[in-house]
Structures are given as structure tokens and as C-alpha cells.
Amino acid sequence: MNGTLNKVMLIGHLGDDVKIHFFDGGGCVGRFPIATNEVYTNKTSGEKVTNTDWHNVVLRNKAAEICEKYLSKGDKIYIEGRLKTRKWQDQDNKDRYTTEINVDEFTFLSTKKNQLDGVQPSNINPPAGEVSPAEDDLPF
């Protein structure tokens, strides 16, 4: 294979509400952690074991606004994107690195807001890059 591939697909639960930051130029970025679980039975003890991994998720512009509006801590989501590691400096000027998933597409699998309103998640799941122009027509 000559090329490379950087693709991530996850189904997990939000560990916190979506935090969004707006820029002067009109764009925005949204961030939230997502938890994925691995469950297995320990062969020696017969005990059920759950391992949780945490992932940092980043969305931009309209996708970030949609997720902030409809998602909250505990909601289940499917995301597709790519891994990106960024370098930053802490308060002691030490270099730090954070690996994040930059989301290209997402699907709401369950949201508390939907359950309260009786709305099916499939009605509000445009891919991140394809936001419906008729957003005002959403049934909630």
C-alpha cells in the first residue's frame, strides 16, 4: 500500500457537555470528551471487567453549534474523524501534547433532550460537513 490512512470511528457517551468557543471571525470550535467501554469476563475469577477509554473530540463551526444545542453529558454518539496531535505550552512553559479526534461526521444515537421531546435521533443527524439548510424546520 502506497498511501496512509488516518480514520477513527467511535461510538461512546459524552463525559461532559459540549464546550464551545467563538472566534472574532465568526467561526467556532466545540470540544467534549467521549468514553468508550470494553467489557469482558476474567477467565480466572469469572468476574465481569469494564475498561473505559477517554477520547478528546473536536468539532468546528456549524457541527459544533449543532452538537452544543442537542447533546449533553451522558448522550450516546457515533463519530467519524481523524487523529490530530497538537502541541501547547503549560503555565510553566513546558511543551505538552494532546491527541484529539477532529470530527468529519457524526450521528446522534440517543440524547436526553430527544427523549424528553419524543424526537427520534435519526431526524437530526446531518453529517458534520453537510448541515441541512432547513435547520429551522426541525421538529423540536
C-alpha positions in Angstrom: 0.0 0.0 0.0 1.5 3.3 -1.0 -0.8 5.7 0.9 -1.7 6.1 4.5 -4.9 6.3 6.4 -5.9 8.3 9.4 -9.5 7.4 10.3 -11.3 7.0 13.6 -14.8 5.6 14.2 -16.2 5.6 17.7 -19.5 5.0 19.5 -19.5 6.3 23.0 -21.0 8.5 25.7 -20.3 12.2 26.3 -18.3 12.7 29.5 -19.3 16.3 29.7 -21.4 18.9 27.9 -20.1 20.4 24.7 -17.9 23.4 25.4 -17.9 25.9 22.5 -15.6 28.8 21.8 -16.4 31.5 19.2 -13.8 33.4 17.3 -13.8 37.0 16.2 -14.0 36.0 12.6 -17.3 34.2 13.1 -16.0 30.6 13.3 -16.2 28.4 16.4 -14.7 25.2 17.9 -16.5 22.7 20.1 -14.9 20.2 22.4 -16.1 17.3 24.6 -14.7 14.1 26.0 -16.2 10.7 24.9 -16.0 7.5 26.8 -15.8 4.0 25.1 -16.0 0.8 27.1 -14.6 -2.6 26.7 -16.4 -5.3 28.7 -15.1 -8.9 29.2 -15.1 -11.7 31.7 -11.9 -12.5 33.6 -11.3 -16.2 32.9 -9.7 -16.8 36.2 -12.2 -15.2 38.5 -15.3 -15.2 36.3 -15.7 -11.5 37.2 -17.1 -9.1 34.7 -14.5 -6.4 33.9 -15.1 -3.0 32.3 -12.3 -0.8 30.9 -13.1 2.7 29.9 -11.1 4.8 27.5 -11.5 8.6 27.2 -11.1 10.4 23.9 -10.9 14.2 23.2 -13.3 15.2 20.5 -13.1 18.5 18.4 -15.8 19.8 16.0 -15.8 23.1 14.1 -18.3 25.7 13.1 -21.9 24.5 12.3 -21.2 21.0 13.5 -20.0 22.3 16.9 -23.1 24.5 17.2 -25.4 21.6 16.4 -23.7 19.3 19.0 -23.8 22.1 21.6 -27.5 22.6 21.0 -28.6 19.0 21.2 -26.1 17.0 23.2 -25.4 16.8 26.9 -23.3 14.7 29.3 -24.2 11.0 29.0 -25.7 11.1 25.5 -24.6 8.5 23.0 -23.0 9.5 19.7 -21.3 7.9 16.7 -18.4 9.9 15.3 -16.0 9.6 12.4 -12.9 11.7 12.1 -9.1 11.7 12.1 -6.5 11.8 14.9 -4.6 15.0 15.3 -1.9 15.7 17.9 -1.3 19.3 18.8 1.5 20.9 20.9 0.9 23.5 23.5 2.7 25.0 26.5 1.5 24.8 30.1 1.8 27.6 32.7 5.5 26.6 33.3 6.3 26.9 29.6 6.7 23.1 29.3 5.7 21.5 26.0 2.6 19.4 26.3 0.9 17.3 23.6 -2.8 16.5 23.3 -4.2 13.9 20.8 -7.7 14.8 19.6 -10.3 13.4 17.2 -11.2 16.0 14.6 -14.7 15.0 13.6 -15.8 14.9 10.0 -19.2 13.2 10.5 -21.4 12.4 13.5 -24.8 10.7 14.3 -26.7 11.2 17.5 -27.7 7.8 18.8 -29.5 9.0 21.9 -29.9 12.3 23.6 -31.7 13.2 26.8 -33.3 16.2 25.0 -34.8 13.9 22.4 -36.2 11.6 25.0 -37.9 14.5 26.7 -39.3 15.9 23.4 -40.2 12.5 21.9 -38.0 13.2 18.9 -36.2 10.3 17.1 -32.4 10.8 16.8 -32.4 9.9 13.1 -34.3 13.1 12.4 -31.4 15.4 13.4 -28.3 13.7 12.2 -26.7 15.5 9.3 -23.0 14.7 8.7 -20.7 17.4 10.2 -19.9 18.8 6.7 -23.5 18.6 5.4 -25.7 20.7 7.6 -29.2 21.0 6.3 -30.2 24.5 5.2 -33.7 23.9 6.7 -32.5 23.7 10.3 -35.4 25.9 11.4 -37.8 23.2 10.2 -36.5 20.7 12.7 -39.4 19.3 14.8 -38.1 20.4 18.2 
